[in-house]
Amino acid sequence: MIPATGIPFARLFVRSLRSVDLDWHVVVDPIRLSLSVPQAMAMLLVRRPSAIFTTGGYVALPVLLAASALRIPVVMWDGNVVPGRSVRVTARLAGCLAVTFEDTCRTLSRPRRLCYVTGTPIRDPRQISRAAARKALGIPAEDNLVLIFGGSQAVRRFNTAVAEALPRLVERTRVIHVTGDAGLDEAVAGREALPAAVRDRYRPERFLDDEMGPALAAADLVVGRAGSSTLAEVAAFGLPMVVVPYPHAAGHQRRNAEEMVRSGAARLVEDADFDAETLLAAAAIVDDPKEHAAMAAAALALARPGAADAVAELVLAAATGQPYPEPAHVEALSRGAAG
């Protein structure tokens, strides 16, 4: 994806540790890691960056070790309430931390290491008009729209629930459903089986890519997972949410969702309980104007639409050798209340 944008891009030998299987990678990965440190050192010596921005983790370790040796300042961002083990290790190599949740600061910060609550950098929702988004997507102003997407992991449970609820669901609301690669054909077949009068009320898509922003702007309710970016965008667009945390990955997503649930911006459904009936119950939120408005207001209260600006200011301070800004300024900037 990155080379297609024209952004200069180079790979290290190290690979992401996404598998815990005992295979030949167990032997090769330490070799890759050891080779990646001098490789990263050479890259940094050639490029001479003024600062490094990282999301931490195992794959960042060679660059951060090299940066430490070369005294290049590092700003690290993490979006989970509970950072993973590799993030906790790499955070020790960062001079400044930016996080989505205040609890993360308490886990990662140490004496003389600054930690700012910036929120999650996302696309700017203020640049997307709801009316224009609905017009582009063909959604009438008077109709409700539910956006359903399960992220990149365990999307089958979402697809099965939609398939079983679909005939009743489209009677209540329009639906945009992100199916992933494996689920699109079945979803299209389900759409064709609907009566002709309601068929256009269901729009299955493999992925939305550039249309995700307009889909969020046009939606009245989101049903999805609890990744940091998903929660941040849903809040920034002021949308009620039914959140179904991914049950694995050490339970990170459940912890991420708790703030939205406590505030009243979201309902939580456990992955094992998510089926056609719970989906239909969730969609009923759009039929209750009072509940919908209360949840939307709670979502907006959590929003940090200027998170990307706030993180960028920290990186620029590191790069120019200027003092890092005051936490109150970063807070205001992340909330969209400062220029």
N, C-alpha and C positions, 0 to 999 in steps of 0.2 A: 504493500500500500504506500509506503513512504517514498520509494523512488519515483512513483508516478506523480507525486506532487512537485518534483523538482528540488526537494530539499536534499542537500548532500548527505550521503548515508554510507556508513562503513560497518562491517560486521566484525565481531571478535570471534575467536575460536570457541569460546565458552558457549554453552547452550543452556536453555531454560530447563530447570529440573522439574518437569511436569509429570514424570513417571516415577513410581516407587518400586517398579519391577526390578528383580535381581537379574540383570542381563549384562552384556558387554560394556554398556555405558558406565557401570559402576567402576570399572577399571579405567576407562578412557576419560571420564569427566574430570578427575583430578589432574590428568595430564593437560586437558584443554584449559583448565583454570590456570595452571602454572604457566602455560604458554601465552595466555591472554594478558597477563600482567605486563611483560615487556612489550607485547604488541600495543597495549593501551598507552604505555609510556612513550613509545615511538610516535603514536598518533598525536599525543598531547604536545610533545616536543616540536612536531612539525606545525601544528595548528596554533599553539600558544593561546589557548582560550583564556579570557579574563575571568570567567566563572564557569561552573558546571551546575546544571540542574538535573536532578535524578529523582526517580520514584523508588529508588533503593532496590533491595532484593539481591538475590544471588548473582544475577547477570551483571549487576552494576559494580560488583566487588572489584574486578580488575581496574576499572577506570578510577574508582575512588581511592584505591591503594596508590595508584600512580599519581593521582591528583594530590594526595597527602604528601608524597615524597617531593613533589614539585611546588608545594605550597599554593596550590590553586584553590580558591574558596569554593565551597560546595553548598548549595541549597537543595534540601530534600523535601519532597512532598509525599504524604501518605494519606490515603482516604478511608482506612478502616478504623473502627473504634479500637479493635484489638489488632495491633500490627503483628505480622508473621515473624517467625524467628529470624529469617534472613534480613528482614527490614530492621529489626532491633539491632542486629550486628552492624549493618551498614550505616545506621543512624549515628554510630559513634564516629564516623568519618566525615560527618557533615557539620558545618559551623552554624547553620541556621536551618530550622525545621518549619515547615508549613503543613498543617493538618486540617482535616475536615471536622474532627470532633475534639472537644476540650479534653476528654478522658485520654486521648492519645498523647497529648502533651505530658500528662502525668506519667505515662509509661515510658516515653522516649527521652524526655528532657533530662539534662544533667547540669550541674553548675557550669556557668559560662557558655552554655549552649542555648541560644534563643529559640523559642518555639511560639509560633503564631497560629491562631485559629483563622484560617482563610476561607474555609469551605472548599468545595471541589471545583476546579476550573472546568467550565462548560461553555458551550456556545451562548452568545448573549441573547436571552429571550426578548430583550427590549427591541431587537431589530426585526422581530417577526410579528406581523399583524394577524390577529385571530380571523378577522374578516377576510383578509387576503389569502390566508392559509386555507380557510374553508372553501373559498372560491376556487383556488387551485386544485383542491382535492375533490371538488364536486359535492360538498356536504351542504345541504340546505340549512339556512340559518335557524330554522325552527326544529331541526332534528338533533337528538342527542347522539354523541359519538363516544364509543368505548375503544380505547387503544390497548391491545393485548400483545405483550411480547415477553418471551421467557429468557432472553439473553442467549448466550452461546452454549450454555450447559443445561442439560436435563430439560430441553424444550419439549420433549415428547409428552410429558404430563399436561402441559398447557394445550398442546394440539389435540390430545384425546378429549380433554374437558370441553374445548370449543366444538369439536365434531359432534359430541353427544348433546350439547346444549343448543346447537346452532338453530334448529327450526324455531325454538321458543325464544332464543336470544334476539334474533332479528325482528321479531314482533315488537320488541321493547325498544331497541336502539340500533343505530348503525354501528358496524364493527370494522375496524382495521386490525388485522391479525398478522403478526410477523411470525412466520412458520419455521424459518430456517430452511436449509437445503432439503433435508429429508422429508419435511412435512408438506411441501407445497403441492405436490400432485394430489395427495389425498384431500387437502383443503379445497383445491379447485374442483375436484369431483363432488365434494360436499356442497359447494356453491351451485354447481350445475343441477344438483338434485333439489334445490329449493324451488318453490313456486316462482314463476316468472315475475310476479308482482313485487316480491321482496328480494329477488336475487341481487339487485344492485346495492342492497343494504349491507352486504358482506364483501369485504375486499381483502383477500389473502395476498400477502407479499412475502417473497423469500427473505429479503432484507429491505430496509427503507433507505439506508445510506443518507443522501442529501435531503430526503423527504422526511427524516425523523423530526427535524425541527418544526416544519409545518404541521406534521401529524400531532405533535404535542400541543402546538398552539391551537389546533382545531378541536382537540379532545375535550370531553367533559369528565372523563374518568380513565385512570390507567390501572391495568392489572399487570403486574410484573414482578421481577426479582428485586433483590435489595443490594445490587452493586452500588458503589459510591456515586458513580456518574448518573445512574438511573434515578436515585433518590434526589440528587441535587437538581437535575433538570425538572423532575416532577414538581418539586417545591418551587423552583423559579418560575414555572408557568402557572403556579397556583392551582394545582390539580389534586383533587382527592385521589387516594390510591388504595388499592387492595394489594398488599405486598405478600408474596409467597417466597420466603427466603430459601435460597439454595441450601439444602440440608447438610452439605459436606463442607470441605475446606475449613475445618475446625470451627464451624458455626459463625464465621465472620459476618455473614449477611444478616443473620438474626440480630446480632448486636447492632449492626448498622441501622436496622429498621426500627429499633426500639424507641429512638427519639421521636420519629414521626408518629409512631403509634401512641406514645405517651401524650404528645401534644394534641392528639385528636385529628391529625391530618391523614391518618391511614388506618385501615383494618389489617390485622395480621391473620393469615391463614397458613397453617403448617403445610408443608409440601405433601405429606402423606394424606392430608384431608382435602386437598384441592381436587374437585371433580366438577361435573356438570352442574350439580345442584348448588355447590358453593359459588360457582361462577354466576349462576342466575341470581343468587341472593346478593352477590356483590353488585351486579348490574342494577339492582333495585335502588342503589344510592342515587342514580340520576333521576329517579321518579320522586324523590323527596327533596324539594327545594330548600327546606330549612336545614336538613342534615348536610346536603351538598354544599350550601353556602358556608356553613360552619367549618367543614373540613377544608374547603378551599382557602378560607381565611387563615386557618391554622397552618396550612402549607406555605402560604406567602410569608407568614411570620418567621418561618425557618429559612427562607430563601437567602442565598448569597449570590446574586447574579453577577457581582463584580469580582468573584473569586479569582478569575484569570488575571485581572488587573492587579489584584493584591499580591499574587504570587510573582507576577512580572516585576513589581516594584522591589520585592526582596531580591530577585535575581539581579536587577540593575544596580541595587546598592552594593551587592557583593562584587559585581564586575567593575564598578567604578571606585571601590574602596571607601565609599561614603558610609556614615553611620546608618545602621538599620533604622527604619522608621519606628515611631512609637506604636505600641499595640493598638491604642485607640484609633489611630489613623488607619491602620491596616483593617481594623474591624469596620470602620465606616466605609472604606473603599470596597471591601468585600460585600457589604450590604447595598452598594450602589449609591451611597450617600455622600461620596467625596470624589473630587476630580483629581 
